[in-house]
């Protein structure tokens, strides 16, 4: 499960809006949006309020972004995007750089255009993610009983899950055939995923948990908001009795 990268803010209009050069402090609703999906490269967007018919903004060419002291490259300063069908959109300013090490407890972003400095820091944004399973408060290892009320506790505990998918694939399924049970009625609360296990066949399965959401925010200074996305899939063997 991958998230679409919101590089454009599209709207419909009858006239072409302007692209304005603006200092960081003069861009309305400025948001730092760090996007990481496990790849070797990380993208950081500077999003802003862009209602239909409003102008697009271009940040100064000398704007810099450091991540834990290391410089990212300014890939796009921000431009107008339009199509022959009459749509237009603002292509947000964008930085790119190498993904940070998984063991970093804090990822600290500092943005500056020489006139103002803004900061965002996220907890364990690039951590290797995982989970543990509990039934009635008791941790389970490799076996679950059909009909149990299951609580998956996602790690790191500072993550806030926006969406999740839980599926069990029966082992030994012939090539080309699928025998997968996707759990319906998931309840997501912060870093917990809860459901009642209900499969048609007992046996040995591969449990696949896919989650996407936001890393915990340690600091957000000067921005309207700060957002650090993650998307991760974890698989483990699981017997259902």
PyMOL commands that set and color helices and strands:
alter all, ss='L'
color gray80, all
select helices_A, chain A and resi 24-26
alter helices_A, ss='H'
color red, helices_A
select strands_A, chain A and resi 8-12+19-21+31-35+41-47+56-58+64-67+70-76+79-82+87-91+93-98+106-112+117-123+130-135+138-140+143-144+149-155+160-170+180-182+187-189+192-196+203-214+216-221+225-240
alter strands_A, ss='S'
color yellow, strands_A
deselect
rebuild
show_as cartoon
